[in-house]
Amino acid sequence: MVTEEVKKQFVNYIMLQVFDDQYIDRQEEKKILEEGIRNGLGIEEGQAIIRQVSLEKGFVLEREAEERAKEMLDTFAHNDGKVDKREFEDTLAIFKSHSKGKLPEPEMKKRLKLMMVENDWKAKEGGFFGSKWFSEIVV
């Protein structure tokens, strides 16, 4: 059983890690969890505390922003088998909102494209005007 003092120290450690940018990327999250494990917290308990602190303090948790974007792309991909440009841009807007502008747009587009490629979700491009919006995203 982990004491309240250990949990309090863990919360303080989280606060220290996000002090300058209010953003927890995957590397920082791993570092924070490693510190929690050294102090007797389990991974799931550490993740729950990180999520709770992020929610209460308004910090951005990169993993959650990406998961929301992935859920949207999954929904769009399964509607008609493809993600069109408008759906991609809607997902980008949500990703941008949940990451509170901490990531540059080209990086977000790259991550969204990689999600689509990794999950074998197809992009709807071409058509009458020959738009290659998806192919133009540099990975």
A tleap script that builds the chain and sets N, CA, C and O, in Angstrom:
source leaprc.protein.ff14SB
mol = sequence {
  NMET VAL THR GLU GLU VAL LYS LYS GLN PHE
  VAL ASN TYR ILE MET LEU GLN VAL PHE ASP
  ASP GLN TYR ILE ASP ARG GLN GLU GLU LYS
  LYS ILE LEU GLU GLU GLY ILE ARG ASN GLY
  LEU GLY ILE GLU GLU GLY GLN ALA ILE ILE
  ARG GLN VAL SER LEU GLU LYS GLY PHE VAL
  LEU GLU ARG GLU ALA GLU GLU ARG ALA LYS
  GLU MET LEU ASP THR PHE ALA HIE ASN ASP
  GLY LYS VAL ASP LYS ARG GLU PHE GLU ASP
  THR LEU ALA ILE PHE LYS SER HIE SER LYS
  GLY LYS LEU PRO GLU PRO GLU MET LYS LYS
  ARG LEU LYS LEU MET MET VAL GLU ASN ASP
  TRP LYS ALA LYS GLU GLY GLY PHE PHE GLY
  SER LYS TRP PHE SER GLU ILE VAL CVAL
}
set mol.1.N position { 0.841 -1.191 0.000 }
set mol.1.CA position { 0.000 0.000 0.000 }
set mol.1.C position { 0.881 1.248 0.000 }
set mol.1.O position { 1.809 1.361 0.801 }
set mol.2.N position { 0.593 2.154 -0.877 }
set mol.2.CA position { 1.362 3.380 -1.007 }
set mol.2.C position { 0.767 4.436 -0.077 }
set mol.2.O position { -0.449 4.615 -0.008 }
set mol.3.N position { 1.641 5.120 0.623 }
set mol.3.CA position { 1.182 6.131 1.580 }
set mol.3.C position { 0.758 7.416 0.869 }
set mol.3.O position { 1.120 7.663 -0.282 }
set mol.4.N position { -0.004 8.207 1.573 }
set mol.4.CA position { -0.430 9.506 1.042 }
set mol.4.C position { 0.772 10.417 0.813 }
set mol.4.O position { 0.768 11.238 -0.104 }
set mol.5.N position { 1.787 10.273 1.638 }
set mol.5.CA position { 3.000 11.086 1.485 }
set mol.5.C position { 3.689 10.773 0.158 }
set mol.5.O position { 4.151 11.682 -0.531 }
set mol.6.N position { 3.758 9.488 -0.204 }
set mol.6.CA position { 4.364 9.096 -1.482 }
set mol.6.C position { 3.548 9.676 -2.638 }
set mol.6.O position { 4.115 10.186 -3.605 }
set mol.7.N position { 2.229 9.601 -2.542 }
set mol.7.CA position { 1.370 10.158 -3.592 }
set mol.7.C position { 1.558 11.668 -3.704 }
set mol.7.O position { 1.606 12.215 -4.806 }
set mol.8.N position { 1.664 12.333 -2.561 }
set mol.8.CA position { 1.860 13.782 -2.559 }
set mol.8.C position { 3.193 14.140 -3.217 }
set mol.8.O position { 3.269 15.086 -4.001 }
set mol.9.N position { 4.238 13.385 -2.897 }
set mol.9.CA position { 5.548 13.622 -3.515 }
set mol.9.C position { 5.484 13.384 -5.023 }
set mol.9.O position { 6.102 14.109 -5.802 }
set mol.10.N position { 4.730 12.361 -5.425 }
set mol.10.CA position { 4.578 12.057 -6.845 }
set mol.10.C position { 3.867 13.203 -7.570 }
set mol.10.O position { 4.270 13.594 -8.666 }
set mol.11.N position { 2.827 13.731 -6.965 }
set mol.11.CA position { 2.117 14.877 -7.546 }
set mol.11.C position { 3.067 16.066 -7.667 }
set mol.11.O position { 3.070 16.755 -8.687 }
set mol.12.N position { 3.865 16.309 -6.644 }
set mol.12.CA position { 4.841 17.403 -6.702 }
set mol.12.C position { 5.860 17.173 -7.810 }
set mol.12.O position { 6.277 18.119 -8.477 }
set mol.13.N position { 6.261 15.927 -8.009 }
set mol.13.CA position { 7.201 15.598 -9.082 }
set mol.13.C position { 6.558 15.884 -10.449 }
set mol.13.O position { 7.210 16.421 -11.344 }
set mol.14.N position { 5.297 15.528 -10.597 }
set mol.14.CA position { 4.571 15.827 -11.843 }
set mol.14.C position { 4.553 17.336 -12.075 }
set mol.14.O position { 4.839 17.806 -13.177 }
set mol.15.N position { 4.218 18.085 -11.036 }
set mol.15.CA position { 4.155 19.550 -11.143 }
set mol.15.C position { 5.507 20.130 -11.570 }
set mol.15.O position { 5.563 21.075 -12.357 }
set mol.16.N position { 6.574 19.565 -11.052 }
set mol.16.CA position { 7.916 20.024 -11.408 }
set mol.16.C position { 8.209 19.756 -12.885 }
set mol.16.O position { 8.809 20.589 -13.565 }
set mol.17.N position { 7.786 18.599 -13.375 }
set mol.17.CA position { 8.062 18.235 -14.765 }
set mol.17.C position { 7.322 19.120 -15.771 }
set mol.17.O position { 7.814 19.352 -16.876 }
set mol.18.N position { 6.156 19.608 -15.393 }
set mol.18.CA position { 5.365 20.422 -16.329 }
set mol.18.C position { 5.444 21.911 -16.011 }
set mol.18.O position { 4.712 22.715 -16.589 }
set mol.19.N position { 6.313 22.267 -15.112 }
set mol.19.CA position { 6.423 23.638 -14.629 }
set mol.19.C position { 6.585 24.654 -15.756 }
set mol.19.O position { 5.952 25.709 -15.731 }
set mol.20.N position { 7.419 24.350 -16.734 }
set mol.20.CA position { 7.729 25.344 -17.762 }
set mol.20.C position { 6.761 25.371 -18.939 }
set mol.20.O position { 6.551 26.428 -19.534 }
set mol.21.N position { 6.162 24.218 -19.292 }
set mol.21.CA position { 5.346 24.226 -20.509 }
set mol.21.C position { 3.930 23.654 -20.366 }
set mol.21.O position { 3.166 23.663 -21.331 }
set mol.22.N position { 3.577 23.169 -19.201 }
set mol.22.CA position { 2.229 22.638 -18.959 }
set mol.22.C position { 1.872 21.504 -19.919 }
set mol.22.O position { 0.703 21.310 -20.251 }
set mol.23.N position { 2.885 20.759 -20.361 }
set mol.23.CA position { 2.708 19.717 -21.378 }
set mol.23.C position { 3.498 18.484 -20.977 }
set mol.23.O position { 4.676 18.581 -20.633 }
set mol.24.N position { 2.849 17.320 -21.019 }
set mol.24.CA position { 3.527 16.066 -20.702 }
set mol.24.C position { 3.560 15.224 -21.971 }
set mol.24.O position { 2.552 14.643 -22.372 }
set mol.25.N position { 4.738 15.167 -22.599 }
set mol.25.CA position { 4.860 14.321 -23.783 }
set mol.25.C position { 5.127 12.882 -23.334 }
set mol.25.O position { 5.232 12.609 -22.138 }
set mol.26.N position { 5.234 11.975 -24.289 }
set mol.26.CA position { 5.401 10.558 -23.945 }
set mol.26.C position { 6.706 10.299 -23.192 }
set mol.26.O position { 6.745 9.462 -22.289 }
set mol.27.N position { 7.762 11.004 -23.553 }
set mol.27.CA position { 9.053 10.835 -22.860 }
set mol.27.C position { 8.940 11.272 -21.407 }
set mol.27.O position { 9.397 10.573 -20.502 }
set mol.28.N position { 8.330 12.428 -21.190 }
set mol.28.CA position { 8.154 12.927 -19.819 }
set mol.28.C position { 7.239 12.013 -19.019 }
set mol.28.O position { 7.473 11.770 -17.835 }
set mol.29.N position { 6.200 11.508 -19.669 }
set mol.29.CA position { 5.280 10.602 -18.982 }
set mol.29.C position { 6.019 9.351 -18.511 }
set mol.29.O position { 5.819 8.883 -17.391 }
set mol.30.N position { 6.868 8.822 -19.375 }
set mol.30.CA position { 7.655 7.634 -19.006 }
set mol.30.C position { 8.583 7.947 -17.837 }
set mol.30.O position { 8.697 7.160 -16.896 }
set mol.31.N position { 9.240 9.089 -17.902 }
set mol.31.CA position { 10.147 9.505 -16.825 }
set mol.31.C position { 9.385 9.655 -15.501 }
set mol.31.O position { 9.863 9.233 -14.449 }
set mol.32.N position { 8.209 10.254 -15.570 }
set mol.32.CA position { 7.384 10.441 -14.371 }
set mol.32.C position { 6.968 9.082 -13.806 }
set mol.32.O position { 7.031 8.862 -12.596 }
set mol.33.N position { 6.541 8.173 -14.687 }
set mol.33.CA position { 6.128 6.840 -14.231 }
set mol.33.C position { 7.295 6.067 -13.619 }
set mol.33.O position { 7.119 5.352 -12.633 }
set mol.34.N position { 8.478 6.211 -14.199 }
set mol.34.CA position { 9.664 5.551 -13.629 }
set mol.34.C position { 9.925 6.047 -12.211 }
set mol.34.O position { 10.280 5.266 -11.329 }
set mol.35.N position { 9.749 7.334 -12.000 }
set mol.35.CA position { 9.919 7.899 -10.657 }
set mol.35.C position { 8.861 7.331 -9.710 }
set mol.35.O position { 9.158 7.019 -8.557 }
set mol.36.N position { 7.649 7.201 -10.192 }
set mol.36.CA position { 6.592 6.615 -9.376 }
set mol.36.C position { 6.898 5.182 -8.988 }
set mol.36.O position { 6.676 4.783 -7.845 }
set mol.37.N position { 7.408 4.404 -9.935 }
set mol.37.CA position { 7.761 3.010 -9.659 }
set mol.37.C position { 8.866 2.932 -8.614 }
set mol.37.O position { 8.820 2.089 -7.718 }
set mol.38.N position { 9.860 3.811 -8.730 }
set mol.38.CA position { 10.950 3.834 -7.732 }
set mol.38.C position { 10.416 4.112 -6.329 }
set mol.38.O position { 11.023 3.713 -5.336 }
set mol.39.N position { 9.290 4.791 -6.257 }
set mol.39.CA position { 8.713 5.135 -4.957 }
set mol.39.C position { 7.560 4.218 -4.546 }
set mol.39.O position { 6.856 4.498 -3.575 }
set mol.40.N position { 7.370 3.125 -5.285 }
set mol.40.CA position { 6.392 2.132 -4.877 }
set mol.40.C position { 5.040 2.189 -5.550 }
set mol.40.O position { 4.157 1.395 -5.224 }
set mol.41.N position { 4.859 3.107 -6.478 }
set mol.41.CA position { 3.590 3.171 -7.213 }
set mol.41.C position { 3.608 2.158 -8.354 }
set mol.41.O position { 4.661 1.882 -8.928 }
set mol.42.N position { 2.452 1.609 -8.678 }
set mol.42.CA position { 2.324 0.769 -9.855 }
set mol.42.C position { 2.111 1.640 -11.083 }
set mol.42.O position { 1.796 2.824 -10.964 }
set mol.43.N position { 2.281 1.059 -12.250 }
set mol.43.CA position { 2.128 1.817 -13.495 }
set mol.43.C position { 0.714 2.379 -13.624 }
set mol.43.O position { 0.533 3.559 -13.922 }
set mol.44.N position { -0.282 1.529 -13.397 }
set mol.44.CA position { -1.667 1.996 -13.545 }
set mol.44.C position { -2.006 3.085 -12.535 }
set mol.44.O position { -2.691 4.053 -12.865 }
set mol.45.N position { -1.531 2.927 -11.315 }
set mol.45.CA position { -1.788 3.947 -10.295 }
set mol.45.C position { -1.091 5.255 -10.671 }
set mol.45.O position { -1.660 6.336 -10.516 }
set mol.46.N position { 0.142 5.148 -11.165 }
set mol.46.CA position { 0.874 6.332 -11.606 }
set mol.46.C position { 0.173 7.036 -12.756 }
set mol.46.O position { 0.064 8.262 -12.769 }
set mol.47.N position { -0.308 6.247 -13.733 }
set mol.47.CA position { -1.026 6.834 -14.864 }
set mol.47.C position { -2.307 7.526 -14.405 }
set mol.47.O position { -2.657 8.597 -14.900 }
set mol.48.N position { -2.996 6.908 -13.462 }
set mol.48.CA position { -4.237 7.509 -12.952 }
set mol.48.C position { -3.954 8.843 -12.270 }
set mol.48.O position { -4.709 9.802 -12.434 }
set mol.49.N position { -2.877 8.903 -11.512 }
set mol.49.CA position { -2.524 10.153 -10.827 }
set mol.49.C position { -2.126 11.218 -11.849 }
set mol.49.O position { -2.515 12.379 -11.721 }
set mol.50.N position { -1.359 10.826 -12.855 }
set mol.50.CA position { -0.960 11.775 -13.902 }
set mol.50.C position { -2.202 12.335 -14.593 }
set mol.50.O position { -2.315 13.546 -14.787 }
set mol.51.N position { -3.139 11.451 -14.965 }
set mol.51.CA position { -4.376 11.904 -15.619 }
set mol.51.C position { -5.164 12.852 -14.725 }
set mol.51.O position { -5.659 13.883 -15.179 }
set mol.52.N position { -5.274 12.492 -13.450 }
set mol.52.CA position { -6.041 13.312 -12.509 }
set mol.52.C position { -5.421 14.699 -12.361 }
set mol.52.O position { -6.127 15.706 -12.405 }
set mol.53.N position { -4.106 14.749 -12.185 }
set mol.53.CA position { -3.415 16.033 -12.033 }
set mol.53.C position { -3.547 16.852 -13.321 }
set mol.53.O position { -3.782 18.059 -13.270 }
set mol.54.N position { -3.398 16.200 -14.465 }
set mol.54.CA position { -3.520 16.898 -15.750 }
set mol.54.C position { -4.903 17.510 -15.910 }
set mol.54.O position { -5.045 18.651 -16.349 }
set mol.55.N position { -5.908 16.744 -15.552 }
set mol.55.CA position { -7.284 17.225 -15.657 }
set mol.55.C position { -7.542 18.388 -14.703 }
set mol.55.O position { -8.114 19.406 -15.095 }
set mol.56.N position { -7.121 18.233 -13.459 }
set mol.56.CA position { -7.356 19.273 -12.448 }
set mol.56.C position { -6.608 20.566 -12.748 }
set mol.56.O position { -7.135 21.656 -12.528 }
set mol.57.N position { -5.388 20.449 -13.247 }
set mol.57.CA position { -4.538 21.626 -13.465 }
set mol.57.C position { -4.567 22.140 -14.900 }
set mol.57.O position { -4.000 23.193 -15.192 }
set mol.58.N position { -5.220 21.409 -15.793 }
set mol.58.CA position { -5.305 21.849 -17.183 }
set mol.58.C position { -4.048 21.589 -17.987 }
set mol.58.O position { -3.802 22.262 -18.988 }
set mol.59.N position { -3.244 20.613 -17.559 }
set mol.59.CA position { -2.041 20.255 -18.303 }
set mol.59.C position { -2.420 19.405 -19.507 }
set mol.59.O position { -3.435 18.709 -19.496 }
set mol.60.N position { -1.604 19.469 -20.534 }
set mol.60.CA position { -1.815 18.645 -21.713 }
set mol.60.C position { -1.069 17.330 -21.524 }
set mol.60.O position { 0.123 17.311 -21.216 }
set mol.61.N position { -1.785 16.246 -21.711 }
set mol.61.CA position { -1.189 14.916 -21.690 }
set mol.61.C position { -1.203 14.417 -23.137 }
set mol.61.O position { -2.252 14.064 -23.675 }
set mol.62.N position { -0.025 14.394 -23.750 }
set mol.62.CA position { 0.097 14.071 -25.167 }
set mol.62.C position { -0.620 12.770 -25.528 }
set mol.62.O position { -1.306 12.701 -26.548 }
set mol.63.N position { -0.463 11.756 -24.708 }
set mol.63.CA position { -1.069 10.454 -24.978 }
set mol.63.C position { -2.596 10.576 -25.132 }
set mol.63.O position { -3.179 9.970 -26.030 }
set mol.64.N position { -3.223 11.343 -24.274 }
set mol.64.CA position { -4.682 11.485 -24.344 }
set mol.64.C position { -5.115 12.270 -25.577 }
set mol.64.O position { -6.122 11.935 -26.201 }
set mol.65.N position { -4.368 13.307 -25.933 }
set mol.65.CA position { -4.697 14.077 -27.138 }
set mol.65.C position { -4.604 13.181 -28.371 }
set mol.65.O position { -5.458 13.243 -29.255 }
set mol.66.N position { -3.565 12.348 -28.426 }
set mol.66.CA position { -3.399 11.439 -29.557 }
set mol.66.C position { -4.486 10.370 -29.573 }
set mol.66.O position { -4.976 10.002 -30.641 }
set mol.67.N position { -4.864 9.871 -28.406 }
set mol.67.CA position { -5.907 8.847 -28.347 }
set mol.67.C position { -7.248 9.388 -28.836 }
set mol.67.O position { -7.985 8.684 -29.526 }
set mol.68.N position { -7.567 10.619 -28.488 }
set mol.68.CA position { -8.821 11.224 -28.977 }
set mol.68.C position { -8.794 11.356 -30.494 }
set mol.68.O position { -9.777 11.056 -31.172 }
set mol.69.N position { -7.660 11.807 -31.017 }
set mol.69.CA position { -7.531 11.950 -32.466 }
set mol.69.C position { -7.648 10.585 -33.146 }
set mol.69.O position { -8.294 10.457 -34.186 }
set mol.70.N position { -7.030 9.586 -32.564 }
set mol.70.CA position { -7.079 8.238 -33.141 }
set mol.70.C position { -8.506 7.697 -33.149 }
set mol.70.O position { -8.924 7.070 -34.122 }
set mol.71.N position { -9.247 7.931 -32.087 }
set mol.71.CA position { -10.650 7.494 -32.029 }
set mol.71.C position { -11.471 8.150 -33.137 }
set mol.71.O position { -12.310 7.506 -33.766 }
set mol.72.N position { -11.221 9.442 -33.367 }
set mol.72.CA position { -11.955 10.145 -34.429 }
set mol.72.C position { -11.622 9.566 -35.797 }
set mol.72.O position { -12.517 9.298 -36.597 }
set mol.73.N position { -10.324 9.373 -36.066 }
set mol.73.CA position { -9.923 8.816 -37.358 }
set mol.73.C position { -10.525 7.428 -37.557 }
set mol.73.O position { -10.963 7.083 -38.655 }
set mol.74.N position { -10.543 6.643 -36.495 }
set mol.74.CA position { -11.120 5.299 -36.565 }
set mol.74.C position { -12.603 5.374 -36.949 }
set mol.74.O position { -13.071 4.620 -37.801 }
set mol.75.N position { -13.320 6.277 -36.317 }
set mol.75.CA position { -14.742 6.453 -36.627 }
set mol.75.C position { -14.927 6.869 -38.081 }
set mol.75.O position { -15.758 6.303 -38.791 }
set mol.76.N position { -14.156 7.852 -38.523 }
set mol.76.CA position { -14.266 8.320 -39.907 }
set mol.76.C position { -13.897 7.211 -40.894 }
set mol.76.O position { -14.561 7.039 -41.916 }
set mol.77.N position { -12.838 6.462 -40.586 }
set mol.77.CA position { -12.377 5.406 -41.491 }
set mol.77.C position { -13.415 4.298 -41.632 }
set mol.77.O position { -13.527 3.682 -42.692 }
set mol.78.N position { -14.164 4.047 -40.581 }
set mol.78.CA position { -15.142 2.965 -40.635 }
set mol.78.C position { -16.512 3.410 -41.151 }
set mol.78.O position { -17.373 2.570 -41.413 }
set mol.79.N position { -16.725 4.714 -41.301 }
set mol.79.CA position { -17.993 5.200 -41.861 }
set mol.79.C position { -18.159 4.746 -43.306 }
set mol.79.O position { -19.149 4.105 -43.657 }
set mol.80.N position { -17.178 5.086 -44.138 }
set mol.80.CA position { -17.263 4.728 -45.557 }
set mol.80.C position { -15.982 4.068 -46.067 }
set mol.80.O position { -15.789 3.922 -47.274 }
set mol.81.N position { -15.115 3.674 -45.144 }
set mol.81.CA position { -13.889 2.984 -45.529 }
set mol.81.C position { -12.704 3.897 -45.775 }
set mol.81.O position { -11.580 3.424 -45.944 }
set mol.82.N position { -12.941 5.208 -45.797 }
set mol.82.CA position { -11.853 6.151 -46.056 }
set mol.82.C position { -12.035 7.415 -45.226 }
set mol.82.O position { -13.137 7.745 -44.789 }
set mol.83.N position { -10.910 8.118 -45.022 }
set mol.83.CA position { -10.921 9.410 -44.337 }
set mol.83.C position { -10.741 10.478 -45.411 }
set mol.83.O position { -9.739 10.480 -46.125 }
set mol.84.N position { -11.704 11.380 -45.524 }
set mol.84.CA position { -11.560 12.441 -46.519 }
set mol.84.C position { -10.855 13.654 -45.897 }
set mol.84.O position { -10.579 13.683 -44.698 }
set mol.85.N position { -10.577 14.629 -46.724 }
set mol.85.CA position { -9.813 15.797 -46.276 }
set mol.85.C position { -10.527 16.554 -45.153 }
set mol.85.O position { -9.888 16.969 -44.187 }
set mol.86.N position { -11.836 16.734 -45.271 }
set mol.86.CA position { -12.588 17.450 -44.237 }
set mol.86.C position { -12.530 16.697 -42.908 }
set mol.86.O position { -12.352 17.308 -41.854 }
set mol.87.N position { -12.679 15.382 -42.957 }
set mol.87.CA position { -12.616 14.573 -41.731 }
set mol.87.C position { -11.225 14.653 -41.100 }
set mol.87.O position { -11.089 14.738 -39.879 }
set mol.88.N position { -10.206 14.626 -41.940 }
set mol.88.CA position { -8.832 14.749 -41.451 }
set mol.88.C position { -8.636 16.107 -40.780 }
set mol.88.O position { -8.048 16.196 -39.703 }
set mol.89.N position { -9.132 17.162 -41.424 }
set mol.89.CA position { -8.995 18.509 -40.864 }
set mol.89.C position { -9.796 18.674 -39.577 }
set mol.89.O position { -9.360 19.380 -38.668 }
set mol.90.N position { -10.962 18.034 -39.487 }
set mol.90.CA position { -11.736 18.050 -38.239 }
set mol.90.C position { -10.948 17.377 -37.116 }
set mol.90.O position { -10.912 17.865 -35.987 }
set mol.91.N position { -10.318 16.250 -37.446 }
set mol.91.CA position { -9.496 15.535 -36.463 }
set mol.91.C position { -8.305 16.388 -36.056 }
set mol.91.O position { -7.950 16.447 -34.879 }
set mol.92.N position { -7.691 17.044 -37.026 }
set mol.92.CA position { -6.563 17.929 -36.744 }
set mol.92.C position { -6.981 19.048 -35.792 }
set mol.92.O position { -6.236 19.392 -34.875 }
set mol.93.N position { -8.152 19.610 -36.003 }
set mol.93.CA position { -8.646 20.691 -35.136 }
set mol.93.C position { -8.845 20.197 -33.703 }
set mol.93.O position { -8.508 20.902 -32.752 }
set mol.94.N position { -9.387 18.999 -33.547 }
set mol.94.CA position { -9.575 18.426 -32.207 }
set mol.94.C position { -8.220 18.140 -31.571 }
set mol.94.O position { -8.011 18.426 -30.393 }
set mol.95.N position { -7.306 17.578 -32.346 }
set mol.95.CA position { -5.953 17.288 -31.857 }
set mol.95.C position { -5.283 18.582 -31.395 }
set mol.95.O position { -4.658 18.629 -30.336 }
set mol.96.N position { -5.426 19.626 -32.206 }
set mol.96.CA position { -4.842 20.924 -31.873 }
set mol.96.C position { -5.457 21.482 -30.592 }
set mol.96.O position { -4.749 22.008 -29.732 }
set mol.97.N position { -6.761 21.365 -30.473 }
set mol.97.CA position { -7.464 21.854 -29.287 }
set mol.97.C position { -7.018 21.114 -28.030 }
set mol.97.O position { -6.755 21.736 -27.001 }
set mol.98.N position { -6.933 19.796 -28.113 }
set mol.98.CA position { -6.563 19.001 -26.938 }
set mol.98.C position { -5.083 19.104 -26.593 }
set mol.98.O position { -4.696 18.845 -25.453 }
set mol.99.N position { -4.253 19.476 -27.559 }
set mol.99.CA position { -2.833 19.661 -27.251 }
set mol.99.C position { -2.518 21.128 -26.956 }
set mol.99.O position { -1.365 21.497 -26.729 }
set mol.100.N position { -3.564 21.954 -26.963 }
set mol.100.CA position { -3.467 23.374 -26.598 }
set mol.100.C position { -2.332 24.103 -27.315 }
set mol.100.O position { -1.637 24.934 -26.731 }
set mol.101.N position { -2.163 23.771 -28.591 }
set mol.101.CA position { -1.176 24.464 -29.408 }
set mol.101.C position { 0.273 24.176 -29.058 }
set mol.101.O position { 1.166 24.911 -29.480 }
set mol.102.N position { 0.521 23.122 -28.297 }
set mol.102.CA position { 1.895 22.813 -27.873 }
set mol.102.C position { 2.700 22.114 -28.958 }
set mol.102.O position { 3.928 22.062 -28.889 }
set mol.103.N position { 2.010 21.574 -29.964 }
set mol.103.CA position { 2.692 20.924 -31.082 }
set mol.103.C position { 2.476 21.745 -32.345 }
set mol.103.O position { 1.379 22.259 -32.564 }
set mol.104.N position { 3.505 21.877 -33.182 }
set mol.104.CA position { 3.311 22.586 -34.452 }
set mol.104.C position { 2.400 21.773 -35.382 }
set mol.104.O position { 2.405 20.543 -35.349 }
set mol.105.N position { 1.634 22.465 -36.196 }
set mol.105.CA position { 0.677 21.799 -37.078 }
set mol.105.C position { 1.315 20.750 -37.987 }
set mol.105.O position { 0.746 19.669 -38.140 }
set mol.106.N position { 2.478 21.021 -38.599 }
set mol.106.CA position { 3.079 19.972 -39.445 }
set mol.106.C position { 3.370 18.680 -38.666 }
set mol.106.O position { 3.229 17.584 -39.207 }
set mol.107.N position { 3.771 18.811 -37.412 }
set mol.107.CA position { 4.027 17.629 -36.580 }
set mol.107.C position { 2.727 16.881 -36.296 }
set mol.107.O position { 2.706 15.650 -36.308 }
set mol.108.N position { 1.651 17.608 -36.043 }
set mol.108.CA position { 0.360 16.957 -35.792 }
set mol.108.C position { -0.121 16.221 -37.045 }
set mol.108.O position { -0.609 15.095 -36.953 }
set mol.109.N position { 0.016 16.851 -38.208 }
set mol.109.CA position { -0.389 16.202 -39.459 }
set mol.109.C position { 0.417 14.928 -39.680 }
set mol.109.O position { -0.123 13.898 -40.084 }
set mol.110.N position { 1.702 15.012 -39.413 }
set mol.110.CA position { 2.578 13.845 -39.557 }
set mol.110.C position { 2.107 12.710 -38.646 }
set mol.110.O position { 2.023 11.560 -39.077 }
set mol.111.N position { 1.805 13.028 -37.400 }
set mol.111.CA position { 1.359 12.002 -36.451 }
set mol.111.C position { 0.025 11.398 -36.869 }
set mol.111.O position { -0.177 10.189 -36.754 }
set mol.112.N position { -0.883 12.237 -37.354 }
set mol.112.CA position { -2.170 11.728 -37.812 }
set mol.112.C position { -1.989 10.816 -39.027 }
set mol.112.O position { -2.632 9.771 -39.127 }
set mol.113.N position { -1.119 11.214 -39.938 }
set mol.113.CA position { -0.867 10.376 -41.111 }
set mol.113.C position { -0.279 9.038 -40.681 }
set mol.113.O position { -0.685 7.991 -41.184 }
set mol.114.N position { 0.676 9.067 -39.751 }
set mol.114.CA position { 1.264 7.817 -39.268 }
set mol.114.C position { 0.213 6.921 -38.608 }
set mol.114.O position { 0.244 5.702 -38.777 }
set mol.115.N position { -0.715 7.519 -37.858 }
set mol.115.CA position { -1.808 6.732 -37.257 }
set mol.115.C position { -2.603 6.027 -38.347 }
set mol.115.O position { -2.942 4.849 -38.225 }
set mol.116.N position { -2.894 6.765 -39.410 }
set mol.116.CA position { -3.684 6.187 -40.493 }
set mol.116.C position { -2.925 5.058 -41.180 }
set mol.116.O position { -3.500 4.010 -41.474 }
set mol.117.N position { -1.645 5.268 -41.436 }
set mol.117.CA position { -0.835 4.248 -42.100 }
set mol.117.C position { -0.713 3.007 -41.215 }
set mol.117.O position { -0.888 1.884 -41.688 }
set mol.118.N position { -0.413 3.211 -39.932 }
set mol.118.CA position { -0.242 2.086 -39.007 }
set mol.118.C position { -1.516 1.268 -38.846 }
set mol.118.O position { -1.453 0.060 -38.614 }
set mol.119.N position { -2.670 1.915 -38.967 }
set mol.119.CA position { -3.946 1.222 -38.795 }
set mol.119.C position { -4.590 0.825 -40.122 }
set mol.119.O position { -5.708 0.312 -40.159 }
set mol.120.N position { -3.859 1.074 -41.207 }
set mol.120.CA position { -4.320 0.737 -42.550 }
set mol.120.C position { -5.640 1.424 -42.905 }
set mol.120.O position { -6.496 0.848 -43.578 }
set mol.121.N position { -5.785 2.671 -42.436 }
set mol.121.CA position { -6.949 3.471 -42.794 }
set mol.121.C position { -6.610 4.251 -44.054 }
set mol.121.O position { -5.566 4.898 -44.125 }
set mol.122.N position { -7.463 4.194 -45.020 }
set mol.122.CA position { -7.216 4.823 -46.317 }
set mol.122.C position { -7.683 6.276 -46.328 }
set mol.122.O position { -8.637 6.659 -45.650 }
set mol.123.N position { -6.970 7.066 -47.126 }
set mol.123.CA position { -7.345 8.465 -47.323 }
set mol.123.C position { -8.090 8.585 -48.645 }
set mol.123.O position { -7.753 7.924 -49.627 }
set mol.124.N position { -9.087 9.424 -48.653 }
set mol.124.CA position { -9.838 9.689 -49.878 }
set mol.124.C position { -9.248 10.944 -50.503 }
set mol.124.O position { -9.469 12.059 -50.029 }
set mol.125.N position { -8.497 10.741 -51.570 }
set mol.125.CA position { -7.928 11.893 -52.264 }
set mol.125.C position { -8.084 11.690 -53.759 }
set mol.125.O position { -8.546 10.641 -54.208 }
set mol.126.N position { -7.706 12.675 -54.507 }
set mol.126.CA position { -7.903 12.603 -55.947 }
set mol.126.C position { -9.203 13.282 -56.319 }
set mol.126.O position { -9.397 14.465 -56.035 }
set mol.127.N position { -10.078 12.550 -56.942 }
set mol.127.CA position { -11.377 13.109 -57.315 }
set mol.127.C position { -11.290 14.043 -58.504 }
set mol.127.O position { -10.304 14.035 -59.241 }
set mol.128.N position { -12.308 14.835 -58.685 }
set mol.128.CA position { -12.438 15.707 -59.851 }
set mol.128.C position { -11.305 16.725 -59.957 }
set mol.128.O position { -10.791 16.972 -61.048 }
set mol.129.N position { -10.916 17.317 -58.825 }
set mol.129.CA position { -9.872 18.339 -58.862 }
set mol.129.C position { -8.482 17.772 -58.614 }
set mol.129.O position { -7.503 18.517 -58.654 }
set mol.130.N position { -8.372 16.484 -58.361 }
set mol.130.CA position { -7.076 15.832 -58.233 }
set mol.130.C position { -6.279 16.205 -57.002 }
set mol.130.O position { -5.049 16.178 -57.039 }
set mol.131.N position { -6.939 16.549 -55.919 }
set mol.131.CA position { -6.247 16.932 -54.687 }
set mol.131.C position { -5.472 15.751 -54.107 }
set mol.131.O position { -6.016 14.657 -53.961 }
set mol.132.N position { -4.226 15.974 -53.786 }
set mol.132.CA position { -3.371 14.949 -53.179 }
set mol.132.C position { -2.989 15.379 -51.768 }
set mol.132.O position { -1.826 15.274 -51.378 }
set mol.133.N position { -3.964 15.861 -51.003 }
set mol.133.CA position { -3.730 16.419 -49.676 }
set mol.133.C position { -3.000 15.452 -48.751 }
set mol.133.O position { -2.118 15.868 -47.999 }
set mol.134.N position { -3.352 14.166 -48.794 }
set mol.134.CA position { -2.754 13.191 -47.880 }
set mol.134.C position { -1.322 12.862 -48.300 }
set mol.134.O position { -0.422 12.787 -47.464 }
set mol.135.N position { -1.125 12.669 -49.585 }
set mol.135.CA position { 0.208 12.349 -50.106 }
set mol.135.C position { 1.197 13.480 -49.864 }
set mol.135.O position { 2.401 13.244 -49.756 }
set mol.136.N position { 0.696 14.704 -49.781 }
set mol.136.CA position { 1.569 15.868 -49.597 }
set mol.136.C position { 2.078 16.029 -48.166 }
set mol.136.O position { 2.987 16.821 -47.920 }
set mol.137.N position { 1.501 15.287 -47.222 }
set mol.137.CA position { 1.961 15.370 -45.829 }
set mol.137.C position { 3.272 14.606 -45.718 }
set mol.137.O position { 3.326 13.404 -45.975 }
set mol.138.N position { 4.317 15.309 -45.337 }
set mol.138.CA position { 5.651 14.723 -45.246 }
set mol.138.C position { 5.802 13.983 -43.925 }
set mol.138.O position { 5.533 14.525 -42.853 }
set mol.139.N position { 6.239 12.730 -44.028 }
set mol.139.CA position { 6.442 11.915 -42.820 }
set mol.139.C position { 7.922 11.733 -42.580 }
set mol.139.O position { 8.314 11.078 -41.614 }
savepdb mol mol.pdb
quit
